[in-house]
């Protein structure tokens, strides 16, 4: 309710000045132009249009007009008022103005002019305008507050629907340049719906643009924007940090005001997931503008609210060393490194770019023999030890399905050497005798497989369905069948094997994963896993790969898909507590990379050696 001002009365036969002022301000707050007009002395023909446009021009959502102290002097009165105008997506600005009234023949009426809306509106055709100003985008930070982004000249390559003559030619040129198919499809769909819009496809550095320009620039419909863009400080961080670029039509619809077609927003990774936190809230300046377009004065201002940094656990030293180690890998690969004692993610590196899809976090791969860490945990909990007898025939048949050994058929006599040689048939024989379907799901859950990570970015939970029959149980035993994991999932498994404590992986500070309670593995499980994983490096499938002293590991070779031979992903997971001022747990996968030991072993060895030198200040 509007508060009453101080009133000095004069002889009147109708409503008082206070009554008229209060009625006018109430109608103004409700945008009831007809009621306002009825209270104005000699209202102009454009009264409604001018009042309505004043709010429409600045994108006002809500209006509240607050009265001040009404002063009546004879047949005149004035009252200072404050318009509280809510601007879409920005905030509320305050416009100070004055309401004037006069009494004629005993009747009080508002004396109105455009200056009643804002004192700076003094002439015909004057209007209000608003300029939105964004604060500098907040940083994405790693451990110790180190920035994970930097500025670089970039070119965003996109399409504009109204310029496209041959969509097939545009599609072919963009694909040949290396643009992801999904990005091309999305941009062409958007260009068809909004033919005058710039639809970004992908962003490249200036040097790469110069290489691509001769093949793309002449194609009608391709459009280019040069920007100084935030880019990851390390090339391995591309998928994690993500990118910032021109807003798409779909994003603009989802974000709404105050974003416009000229806005730059996060396109992938943390930049996308934390767009509103990083961007902050824009400020606004409302000005009076003449009919000729000249600025007449500032009416109101609203300061921007700076964005808040996204803080992560990424250690730039570990990240850079991991990126260096994977620099020469020419296949799609991912490496995750954790602080095994805390669960904090220290490094996430992917190779060859994936168009914003993070293989390290959200990839879903069969783990192959790296899953034998989980199977061994279940076997140990059922009373087996590294000395338990085991044999390694070249093949075994379960319910009519034949299983072979992927990584070796060296003679083994016990679980220790079956694990070291990664003998599939030995593990299938032990599992089918000692384990049930429920054992696999229970042990997988112990290692948080199947539980969404919730670390601040989308991440695959892992999937270990209960085996449906004996053949499915055999496949699950060796990390095949329906078992799927991400490198992050297996890094958590490796960290738990190292410390004996299963911790949720933690990445973004303040994400739900920070408050997840840890679980403890039985001491015998941890002791035996250390012995078995050490044997893998000493004499088994990871021996001779240069892994430094103190490294315990497990290799994996996972077949999938179709073909002869079948494509195989190469895995290596493990830990080392001698190479850096913390326990490092790691998991690496190379897509269609063959055997885990010879493929991933030298890369991880290089990574750990680089960390050793970094930790010693060399």
N, C-alpha and C positions, 0 to 999 in steps of 0.2 A: 504494500500500500504506500502511496506517495505521502511523504511527511508534509505537514502544513508549515508554511513559512510565517514570519511575523507580518501581521496585517494592520494597516492603518486605514480605517474606513472613511468613506465619504458618503454623502447622501445618495442613495441608490434605490431604484424601484425594482431591480432585477437581481440576478446572481452577482455576487461580489467579485472583485478582481481575483481573489483567492479561488473562488469556485470555478471561474473560467480558466484560470491557469492550470488548476488541478485537472480539470476535464480535458484540456488540450494535451497536457503531458501524458495522461493516461491513454488517450487516443493515439498519440505519437508512438508510445511504447508498443501499442498493438498494431501500428501501421494502418490505422483506420483513417484513411485520407479523407473520406467523406465527412466523418465527425470532426476532424480537424478543420476542414474547409468551412464548415458551418459556424465555427468559432472565430473566423478571421474576418477582419474588416476589409471589405473590397478585395477579396482574393483574386489573383490574376488567373487567366485562363489556363496557364500551364502549371498551376499550383500542384496538382496531383503528380504530374509527370516529373517535375523537378524534385519533389520530395522522394518519390519512388526511385528515380535514377540515382539520387545521392547514395542510397544504400546498395542498389544493384551494382553500381560502378565499382564499388570496393568489395563486393562479394560478402556483404553482411548477412550473417545467419540470424542473429538475435539482436534486439535493440531494447535497452532499458534507459529511460530518461529520468534522471534523479534531480529533484528540485533543490534549490538553495533557499535563500531568505528573500521573500517577496517584500519589495519596498513600494509603497503607494504614496505618490506626491500629487495631491489634487486629483486631476483627471488622467494622470499618467501613472504607470506602474512598470516595474521591471523586476525580473527574477533571474539570477544566474542559475544555469542548469548544466548538468554534465550528461552527455550521451555516452553510454557504455555500449560499444559496438563490438559484437563477436564476429571476427573475420574467419571465414572457413579455413580450418586447419592451421591457423596461425595463433590466435589468442584474442584477447579483448583490448581494444584501444579506447581511450577516453578523449572525447571532444568537448571542450569547454565553450559554451556560447551563452547568449542572453535572450530571454523571452521578454518582448515588450508588449504592453497592453495600453489601450486608451479607452476613456469613457466618453461616449457620445450619446446625448439625450438619455443619460442615465443607464446606458447599456455598455458593459465592459466587453471589449473585443480584442483579440490578438492583432497587433500590428506586424504583419509578416513581410519578410523579404528573404531572398536566398541566404543572407547573412544570419538569419535565424538558425539555419542548419549549421553553418560554420562562418565565423566572422570574416574569413578570407574570401568568401564568395561575394564579390562586390559588383559584378557586372553581368549583363545578359550573356547567357551561354557558358558562364563559368560552371565548372563541375569538379567533383572529387575524383582522385585517382589514388591507387595504392601500389607501392613497389615492395615486393617481398625480397628480403635479403637473407641468405642462408649463412650460418656461421661456418668457419672452416671445419671440414670433416674430421672427426676424432680419429685417433690412431688405433691400429691393432698392434698390441704389444706382446712381447714374449717375456720370458723370465727376466727379472730385474728391471722391467720397464723398457727393454730394448725394442725399438720399432721394427715391425716385420714388413713394413712397406716403405717405398721410396717414390720419388717423382721421376717420370720419364716421358719423353715425347712419343706419342703413340698415334696410330691411325685406326679408326673404327671403320671397317668395311661393311657396308649394308646395301639395302635396295630401296627403291622408291617405286611404288606400283605404277604410277601414271607414266613413268619413263620406260617401263619394261615393254620391249617389242616381242622378244622370244624367250619365254620363261625357261625353256629347256636349255638355251644357251647360257642364261644367267646361272642356272643350277649347275651346269657342267663346269663353268669357269670357277665358281666358288668351290666346288668339290675338288677340282684340280689344284686349287690354292691351299687345300688342307682344311677348309671349314668343316665342322662337324655336320653330319647329315641332319641331325635333329634341329640344329640351329638354322640350317638352310630352309628346312620345311616350315619351321615356325615363322621365319621372316617372310617367306613368300606367302604364307597364309595371312599374316598380318598386313602385308602390302596389298593383297587383294581386297581385304576388308576396309583398309584405310589408305587409298592410293596416293594421298598427298603426304603421308607420313614417312619419315626416315625409319626404317626397320633395321636395326643393327644385326649383323651375323656373327662377326668375330673381330677381335682387335689384335693388331700386330705392332711390333716396334717399327720405328721409322725405316731402319735399314731393310727389314723384311718387306715392308711395303714397297720400297724401291725395286726389290726383286720381283714382286708380284704384279706391279703396276702395268707392265706391257701386256700381260695376258688378261687382266681384269678391267682396266680403265676404259678400253674401247667398247666394252659390252654395254649397250643401252640398258639403263635400269640400275646399274651399279652406282653407288653413291659413297662418298668418302668424307669423313670428318677427322680433322687433326685436333688432338687434344693433348694436354699435359696431364697424364693420368697417373694415378697411384698404381704402382706395380709391386709385386712381392720383392722383398729385399734379397731373397735367395730363389733361384729357379725351381728348386724342389718344392717351394711353398705355393706354387700356382693354384693348385686345386684347393688347398686349405684356406689361404687368404682370399682367393677369388679375385674378381675384377669389378671395376666401376665403369659404367658406360651410359649412353643415352637411354632414357626410359622407353620401353616399348608400350604399344597401345594397351596390351593386356596388363602390364604393370601399372600403368596410369589409372586404369579402371579400378584395380585392386587398392592402390594407395590413396587415390582421391586427393582432395585439396590438402595442402597447398601445392602439391606437385603439379607441374605443367609439362607440356610437350618438350620444353627446353631443359627439363631436369636431368641430371645425371644421378643414377642410383646403382646400388649393388646388383651385380648380375649373377654372381655365383659365390660359393664359399661363405666365409664369415662376413664378407662385405654385403652379401644378400641376406643372410640369416639375421644380421644385426643392423639392417639398414636404418631403422628409426633411431636406434641408440647411437649409432655413429654419426648420423646426419644432424641430430639435435632438432631444435625447433626454430624455424626462421623468425626473424623480426619483420616489422613492417613500418613503412612511412606513408602516412596519408597526407597528400598534398592537394591544394587547390590549383586548378589548371584553367587558364582562360580559353575562350573559344578558339583562339589562334594557336593554342598548345603551349603557351608560356606558363612556367610555374609561378604562381602568385604567392606561395608561402606554404610552410609546413603546418598542417592542421593537428597531427598527432603522430606519435612514434611509439613503437614497441620494440624493445631490445630483443635480439635473438637469444635463445637458450642454447649454449654450446652442447655439442654431442658429448657422450661419455665414452672413453676408450674401452675397447674390448680387451681384457687382459687374459692371456693364455699362459700355459706352462711351457711353451716351446722354448728350448734353450738354443740361442743362435749358434753357439759353438757346435753342439751336437747336430743341429740341423744342417749347418754348412758342411760339416764333415760327411754327413750322410749324403748330401747332394753331390759332393765331390766323388764319393765312392760309386755313385750310380751314374755319373756323367757319361760314361762310355757304354752304358747298357742300351742296346738298340731294339729292345722289345718292351712291351708294356710291363712295367714292374712297379712294385711298391715296397717300401721299407718303413717299419714303425719301430721307434725306440722309446722305451718307458724307463722311468725311474722305478725300479722294481720295489723299492722300499716305500714308495708313496702312491704309485699308480699314475703319477703325472706323465703325460705325453711330452717327451723331449724333442722328438723329431717325427715328421710325417713327410715322406718324399715319394712322389710318383714320377714316372718318366713318360715322355712322348706326348703329354697333354691328352686329356680325355674330355675336353669340352665342358668342364665344370663338374664332371662326375669323379668323385674321389675314390680311387681304387683302394687306398689304404684304409679308409673308414667304411665305405659303403659297398665295396666289392664283395661278391658272394662266390666263393670258389670251393671245390672239394679240397680238403686239406691233405689227402693222401696219408702217407706214413707219419707226417708230423702229428697226426691225431693219435698215434700210438702212445703219446704222453698221457692222454686221457684214458685210453684203454688200459695202459699199465697201471694207472691209479686205481681203476676198478679191480684189476687182478690182484694188486697188492692188498687192497682192502678185503679181498676174499682169501687172504692167507698166503699168496705166492710171494716169493722173494727172488732176487736176481739169480739165485742158485737153483731155482726150480727147474726141473728137467723140461727140455723142449727140443724138438727136431725140426728140420727145415727141408721137407720134400720139395721137389721142383714145382709140383702143383697139387691142389687138393680140390675135390668136388663136393659141393654142398647142395643138396636138393637139385642135382642135375646141373648146377652152375659151376664152371671150372674157374679157379683162381690161381694166378701165377705170381711169381716173385718179380717185382719191378726193378729192384736195385741190387739184387745179389742172391746167390744160392750157396754161399760158403757154408761149410759144415758148422753147425752150432749144436751145443749140448744143453744149454740152459737159457733162461729168459734174458739174462744179461747180454749174451752174444746174439740172441735172436733180435733184441732191440738194437744192438750196435750195427748188425748187418741188415736191419730193417726187413726181416724175413716175414713176408705176408702169411705164408702157410703155417709157420709156427704160431703166430698170433691168432690165426683163425682156429687152429686146433685147440689152443688154450682157452680162447673165449667161448667156443661152442661147448666146452666141457664145464667151465666154471661160471659163466655169466648168463644173465637173462636180459630180455629186452629192457626191463625196468632199470637194470644196473646202468645201462648206457645213458638213459635220460637223467637219472639221478646224479651221476658223475659229471655229465655235461653241465647240469644246472649248478653244481658245486663250483665249476669254473666260469660261471656266468654266461655260458653258451645258451642262447635262446632268450636272454634278458636284454632288453634294449639298453644301450650304453648311456644315453641322456647326458652327453658331455658337452652339449652346446651346438652340435651340428648333427645332421642326419647320419646315422651309422647303423650298419647291419647288425642285428642281434645275434646272428648265427642260428643255425637250425640243425638239431640232432633229433629227428623223429624216432620214436620207439620202433625198433625193427619189427616188421610185419611177419617175418618167417625166418627160417634158419639161414637161407641164402642172404636175406637182407641183413641179418645179424652179422654174418661173415663180412659183407661189404662194409657195414658200419665199423667193424673192428679195425679196418685198415683205412678209415677215412674216405671211403668211396660211397657208392649207393646214393642215398639222399642227404648225406652230410654236407653242409655248406658253412663256410666261415669266411671272415675277413682277416686281413693281416692284423688289424687291431685286436680281434678276438684272440688270435693265436699269440700275440704279444702279451695279453693278459694271462694266458695259460703259462707262457714261459716265465713271466714274473712270479706267478704263484709257485711254480716249481722251484724257483730260486729261493724265495724267502719263506715259503710255507704259509703265506697269507694271501688269500684271494682278494684283491682290491679292485673296485670299479675303476676303469680308466678315467682319468680326469684331464680335461683340456681347457675349457673356458672357465675362468674363475667365477664362482657363484652359480654354475650350472647344477642341476639336481644331483649329478654324480658326486659332487663334493661331500654330500651328507650321507652317502651310502655306507652302511656299516660293513667292515671287512669280515671274512670268514677264514677259519684256520684249517689247514690240511693236517692230517695225522702225521706225527713225527716220523713214523716208519716210511710213509709215502715219500716224504721229502728226502729222507736219507737215501732211499733206494733210487729215486729219480736222479739225484745228483750222481750216484755211482753209474747209473746206466747212461745218462747223457754225457758224462765224461768219457765213457768207453766209446761212444760214437765218434768223438773227436780223436781219441787215441788210436783206435784200430779199425773203426767202422766206416760208415758211408761218408763221414765228413773229414776223415783223416787225409793228410797230405794236401790240404787246401789252404794252408797258411794261417789258420785260426790261431790267435795268440794264446799263450798260457793262461789258464784260468777260464777258458771258454768251455761251457757245457752246451750241447746242442742236440737237435734231432732234425734229420732231413726228411723230405717228403717228395714223392713223385705221384701226381694225381692225374689219372686219365679221365677224359670226358669227351662228349660229343660223338662225332662220326669221322670215319676215315680209316685208312690203313697205311701207316700206323695211326693210332688214335693220337690226337694232340695231348700233350702232358704239361701240366703246370709244375714248376720247380719250387719247392719250399725249403726254408731253413729257419728254425726257431731256436732260441737259446738265451743264454745270459753270460755275463762276464762282470766280475766285481773288482777288476784290477786296472782298468783302462782309463778311468775318469773319477772324479771325486764323488761317485755314486755307483750303485749297482745298476748296470745297464741290462735290460731285457729287450730282446729284439725279435722281429718276425719279418721275413722277406718272402715275397712270391714273385716269380717271373712267369708271365703268361706264355704258355706254349714254349717253356724253356728247357724241357727235358728233365734230367736228374737233378735233384736239389743240391747234392754235394758239390759236384764240379761246376754247376751253374751259379748258385748263390754263394757258395763257400768263399771264393776269392773276393767277391764284392764285399761281403760282411767282414772278411779278414782285413781288407783295406780300410773299411769304416772303423773297425776297432783299433787298427794301428794309427789311423789319423787321430782318433780320440786319445790314444795313449800319448801321442806327441802334444796334443792340445792340453791335456791335463798336466803335462810336465813343462808347459810354457815354451815348447819348441816349435 
